[in-house]
Structure formats: C-alpha cells, structure tokens
Amino acid sequence: MSTLEYLIGLVLVVLAVTATVATPFVLVHARTSHDHGPDCWWCHPRLRRRR
C-alpha cells in the first residue's frame, strides 16, 4: 500500500468517525422544543463579511 492510499484511507476513517460521533448531537439539538434564538451558533452561524 502506498503512502497516498494510506493517507486517503486515514482521512476517510477520520471523517466517518467524526460523522458517527456528531450525528446524535445534531439530532438532539434539532429536536429541542425551545427556540434557540439568534445567539445559537449552530443554527445561526456567523459568516464573515466579504469586502
């Protein structure tokens, strides 16, 4: 296995683990009954202004 194949596989594994861990948090946050308001960084991310 070449180094490039190893790095691609490693990146895919890291992405899969990250998605698996983050999914329950995203679902719980989206299903809360109260309104988060504009201060919720997850629902209302602050995007940088273009000049």
Order of alpha helices (4+ residues) and beta strands (2+ residues): alpha
